[in-house]
Amino acid sequence: MAYSIIPCSAVADEYLRDESRFTGAAETFSFPETEPDVVFIVKKMAAKNIPITTQGARTGITGGAVPLGGHAINMARMKKIIKIETVPGKDEFIITVEPGMTLAEFRELLKTDGFPVEAAGNDRDAKSFISHSHAYFFPPELTETSATLGGMASCNASGARSFLYGPVRPWITGMRVVLANGEILDLSRTRRCIQGRRFEIISPGEVSYSGEIPSYPWRDVKNAAGYYSKPEMDLLDLFIGQEGTLGIITAMSLIVIKKPEHSWGVLFAFGSFRNALRFVDHIQKNRGNLPLVSVASLEFFDRHAIDFAQTIEQGHLPLDTSSWEAAVYVEFVGNDEDKLETALSECGDFVEKLGEDPDKSVSAALPHELEKISNFRHAVPEAINLKVANIRQSNSTITKLSTDFAVPDGRLTVLVDVYDRILGPAGLFFAMFGHVGDNHLHVNIIPETTEAFEKGKELYLEIAKEVISLGGTISAEHGVGKIKRDFLKLMFGDDGIAEMKRIKRIFDPGFLLNRGNLFLP
């Protein structure tokens, strides 16, 4: 049966870890295929007070899907398309899907017009969409496309196009969630449950859940740390980014929109690191001054990140990058080619004003050209992971130390200065890259000795404290999981963590769901 509960010994060891390489333990596993399966399993575990860890594809890097005993419920077999609906007055559609479908699978359905006809019901426009879905797309663009959609919602994931489209949160209009007692909540943006900070929602089983959302001020940066909380918000938003601690997602409704007709990109080369930052600042300040054109991506690469990408075949650029100290990728989208050409030309003019050579740039206007730059971007973390894997062959205690910090607008240069001031004198090797448009840089510290690893951990903590003091976040897109729990406490303090625990008690009084994520019971 789909809801069979099997011993841990019958499951591959890989289900005890995620991409963080943090390893846990479990007594039993299950692989449900339907929502009733999930309800059955949850009720069975609740009756015995057994904790449950929810898993998807385990692509996370914070240990969120790693079980710490008890039962692990893996949602990867739940990947059906449930419903397709039109959005009145808009050229958009809402697709309700189970959480185990991966981003890559969802994109493939869109690209190949592969949606099941029955999902459209009697909606004539939805039926038309099925044969034209290749003209639409789901905006959140993760590097790791093997991530499940449920996992993306659980940590409010984002990606390379977040500069324009933001994280996954605004693209979710509803979810069905199984609570720790087996009750189901049907959450929707059309069903407002919060007045001020007070909320009440009644389950289909007529159980009332009420309380107050946390009072801490939510940091208005790209943020995936802790429970989202703003006055008058939708209760749905509390369950986006909750990392499986409040309920298990069994269905989610996603918005897909019409693709822009054109997408053009340029990887600009800079002989000066600081000039690259000045260019980023220019784009950020002028993002709204280009009619009919939008900047979708703004990505940064330092010298070491460029070198790493060049070591991977698919990331290799067919030109000499030896004089580059940094590079910035800008991707414009729009429906007017002339406007796109003007926008890119203006970027080139500004690069020239900085004393840089715009002719060293790599341009992309055709799909295969854009794919080449995309491969370069994705090759950076892949090459870093290969480097770390080689180091671990001789010292298994070492892992990379990867930051996921973001700061408010106007603080990017300060953040870079913090990295230089703290990491530079320590002599630690690191590479800097990422979603610079959101003031969100991944700095990967790559230690080669145990001493360097321990020193790196100390400095990571020091940097986190400075990021928090700047009004930033300790997790911009990867979530907190179990690995960044202490950093979350630094960010919110004892009172903030206590407020999160009060919310958890409302929906999971026994602290059975995803124990160890965000905070300890």
VOVO-859949 format. One record per residue (C-alpha): x, y, z; residue in three letters. Coordinates in steps of 0.1 Angstrom, whole numbers, plus 5000, padded with zeros to 4 digits. Example, Ala and Ser with C-alpha at 12.3 -4.5 7.8 and 13.67 -1.06 7.14 Angstrom:
2
512349555078Ala
513749895071Ser
***
This chain:
521
500050005000Met
501150364994Ala
501050445031Tyr
503150145042Ser
505450225070Ile
508850065065Ile
511950025087Pro
514850255082Cys
516949945073Ser
514949905041Ala
515750255029Val
518950385013Ala
521350575035Asp
520950885013Glu
517550945028Tyr
519251025061Leu
520951335047Arg
520551625024Asp
523051835003Glu
524551985035Ser
526051635041Arg
524651655076Phe
523451305085Thr
520651195109Gly
518750895119Ala
515150755117Ala
513350445129Glu
510750435100Thr
510050585066Phe
506950625044Ser
506450735007Phe
502850845005Pro
501150884971Glu
497951064981Thr
496751315007Glu
494751045025Pro
498050845028Asp
499651145045Val
496651185069Val
496750815078Phe
500550825085Ile
500451145105Val
497551025127Lys
499350695133Lys
502450875144Met
500551125165Ala
498850845184Ala
502250725195Lys
503851065199Asn
506450995173Ile
508151295156Pro
507851325118Ile
510451485094Thr
509151585060Thr
511351535030Gln
511251614993Gly
514251574970Ala
516651664999Arg
518351924978Thr
518552175007Gly
521852275023Ile
520752345059Thr
519751995071Gly
516052075070Gly
515051735056Ala
517451535078Val
515451335104Pro
516551335140Leu
514951005150Gly
511250905147Gly
509550885113His
510551045079Ala
507751105054Ile
509051145019Asn
506751334995Met
508551274963Ala
505951034949Arg
503151294951Met
503451484918Lys
500051494902Lys
498551804885Ile
495251844903Ile
493652144887Lys
494152424861Ile
492152754864Glu
492053084846Thr
492653414864Val
489753644854Pro
490953954835Gly
494653844834Lys
496753644810Asp
497653404838Glu
496753064850Phe
496752894884Ile
497952534885Ile
497352324915Thr
499952054919Val
501151804945Glu
504351894964Pro
506651614951Gly
506851744915Met
510251894909Thr
510852234894Leu
512452064863Ala
509351834858Glu
507052134862Phe
509052334836Arg
508952034812Glu
505152024814Leu
505052384805Leu
507552354777Lys
505952054761Thr
502252134766Asp
502151814787Gly
499351894812Phe
496551644816Pro
493351754799Val
491151644828Glu
492851904851Ala
491052184831Ala
487552044839Gly
484952254820Asn
487152564819Asp
487352644782Arg
490352884787Asp
492152634808Ala
491752374781Lys
493252624756Ser
496152684780Phe
497052314780Ile
497852324742Ser
499652664746His
501452624779Ser
504852654762His
504053034760Ala
503953054798Tyr
506453004826Phe
506752984864Phe
509053284874Pro
511053144903Pro
514353014888Glu
516352794912Leu
519852674903Thr
518852334916Glu
515952244894Thr
515651894910Ser
514152064941Ala
510551974947Thr
507852244945Leu
506852164981Gly
510452214992Gly
510552544975Met
507452664993Ala
508752525026Ser
511752755026Cys
510453045004Asn
513152964978Ala
514153214951Ser
516953224926Gly
518653404897Ala
515553604886Arg
514553724920Ser
515654074912Phe
512454104891Leu
510153824902Tyr
511053784939Gly
510953454958Pro
508353184954Val
505853344980Arg
503953584957Pro
503553304931Trp
501653074955Ile
497853144958Thr
496852854980Gly
497952534998Met
496552235015Arg
498352145047Val
498151845070Val
498651935106Leu
500351725133Ala
496951585144Asn
495951485109Gly
493551775104Glu
493751955071Ile
493852335065Leu
492852485032Asp
494752805029Leu
493953065002Ser
494753424994Arg
491053484989Thr
490253355024Arg
491653625048Arg
491953505084Cys
494053775101Ile
492754105116Gln
495754305128Gly
497854025142Arg
494953805154Arg
493853505133Phe
491353225134Glu
490852945109Ile
488552645111Ile
489452315095Ser
487052095075Pro
486751885107Gly
485452205124Glu
488552245147Val
489352605154Ser
492952725154Tyr
493453085166Ser
496153305181Gly
498453595172Glu
501153605146Ile
504553725160Pro
505054095168Ser
508654115157Tyr
509354355127Pro
509854155095Trp
513054255077Arg
512354395043Asp
515254225026Val
515253905005Lys
514553685035Asn
513953315042Ala
514653315079Ala
511853235104Gly
508153275104Tyr
506853545081Tyr
504853805100Ser
503254125090Lys
499954285102Pro
496954205080Glu
498853945060Met
497353625046Asp
497653325069Leu
498853145038Leu
502153335041Asp
502853205076Leu
502952855060Phe
505252955032Ile
508752945046Gly
507852745077Gln
510252465068Glu
507752185077Gly
507452295113Thr
503752385112Leu
502252135087Gly
502951905057Ile
502052055023Ile
499951815002Thr
498952054974Ala
499852404963Met
498352644937Ser
500952824915Leu
500653114892Ile
502153084857Val
502453394835Ile
503053474798Lys
506653464788Lys
508353794777Pro
508853784740Glu
512553854743His
515253784768Ser
518653944763Trp
521653914786Gly
525254044789Val
528053924811Leu
530054244817Phe
533754204826Ala
535454444850Phe
539154494857Gly
538254654890Ser
536254484917Phe
534854814929Arg
533854924895Asn
531654614893Ala
529954724925Leu
529455074911Arg
527854924881Phe
525454714903Val
524555034922Asp
523755204889His
521454924878Ile
519654914912Gln
518955284912Lys
517655284876Asn
515654964876Arg
512355154872Gly
513555404845Asn
513355174815Leu
509855154800Pro
508754824785Leu
511954664797Val
512754494830Ser
515954364846Val
515254004855Ala
518653904868Ser
521654084882Leu
524353834892Glu
527953884905Phe
531153684902Phe
534553764918Asp
537853654904Arg
537853324922His
534253244911Ala
535253314875Ile
538153074878Asp
536052804893Phe
533452824865Ala
536152794839Gln
537252454854Thr
533852304844Ile
533452224808Glu
529852354805Gln
530852674824Gly
533852754802His
533753084783Leu
535353084749Pro
537553394756Leu
540453504778Asp
539153604813Thr
542653644829Ser
542254024832Ser
538854004849Trp
538654094886Glu
534854054886Ala
531954014863Ala
528254114864Val
525553944845Tyr
522554154835Val
519453994819Glu
516754214804Phe
513254094794Val
510554264774Gly
508454264743Asn
510154544724Asp
513554464708Glu
514354824702Asp
513854904739Lys
516054604749Leu
518754724726Glu
518655064741Thr
518854934776Ala
521854714768Leu
523555004750Ser
523055234780Glu
524654964802Cys
527654944779Gly
527955324780Asp
528055324818Phe
530655054818Val
532755264795Glu
532355564818Lys
533855364846Leu
536955314825Gly
536154954816Glu
536054794782Asp
532454684772Pro
533854494743Asp
535154234767Lys
531554144776Ser
529753824765Val
526353894749Ser
523353664746Ala
520153714727Ala
519353364714Leu
518253074736Pro
521452874731His
523553184740Glu
521553254771Leu
522052884781Glu
525752924777Lys
525853204803Ile
523453024825Ser
525752724824Asn
528652954834Phe
526553084864Arg
525552734875His
529052594871Ala
530452814899Val
528852624929Pro
529252294911Glu
533052354907Ala
533352464943Ile
531552154955Asn
533951934935Leu
536852114951Lys
535452054986Val
534751694977Ala
538451644968Asn
539551805001Ile
537151575020Arg
538851265006Gln
541751335029Ser
539851515057Asn
536151425060Ser
535551675088Thr
535851965064Ile
532952115045Thr
532552445027Lys
531252735047Leu
528652915025Ser
526953235035Thr
523453315025Asp
523353665039Phe
521453965024Ala
521354325035Val
519054625027Pro
519454844997Asp
522355085001Gly
524354845023Arg
525854624996Leu
529254794996Thr
529254785034Val
528654405033Leu
531554355009Val
533754565032Asp
532754335061Val
533854035042Tyr
537154195032Asp
537854315068Arg
537053985085Ile
538153725060Leu
541053905043Gly
543553915073Pro
542653545082Ala
544153425050Gly
541153195042Leu
540453115006Phe
536953214995Phe
534853284963Ala
532153544961Met
529153524938Phe
525353544937Gly
522253754934His
523854094938Val
520754274927Gly
519054174960Asp
522254264980Asn
522653884984His
526053734979Leu
527153384985His
530653375000Val
532053025000Asn
534952975024Ile
536952675013Ile
539252555041Pro
541852295034Glu
542752205070Thr
540852145102Thr
542452455117Glu
541252665088Ala
537752515090Phe
537452595127Glu
538752945121Lys
536252985092Gly
533352895115Lys
534353155140Glu
534553425113Leu
531253315098Tyr
529653385132Leu
531353725133Glu
530053815099Ile
526553705107Ala
526453945137Lys
527554235115Glu
524954145088Val
522254145115Ile
523354485128Ser
523054615092Leu
519354515092Gly
520054205071Gly
519153835072Thr
521153525080Ile
519253335053Ser
518053495021Ala
516953195002Glu
518052855016His
516152855049Gly
517452785084Val
516952415089Gly
518952265117Lys
522352405107Ile
521552775111Lys
519452755142Arg
521852955163Asp
522053225137Phe
518253255137Leu
518353315175Lys
520953585170Leu
518653755145Met
515453735164Phe
516653705200Gly
514953495228Asp
511753685225Asp
511453635188Gly
512153265191Ile
509553245219Ala
506953395196Glu
507753145169Met
507352865194Lys
503953005205Arg
502752985169Ile
504052635165Lys
502152515197Arg
498952635181Ile
499352395151Phe
501652145166Asp
501452135204Pro
503551825207Gly
506351975186Phe
506251655164Leu
506851815130Leu
510351865117Asn
511851875152Arg
515152065152Gly
514252295123Asn
514352665132Leu
514552595170Phe
514752315195Leu
511452215213Pro
***
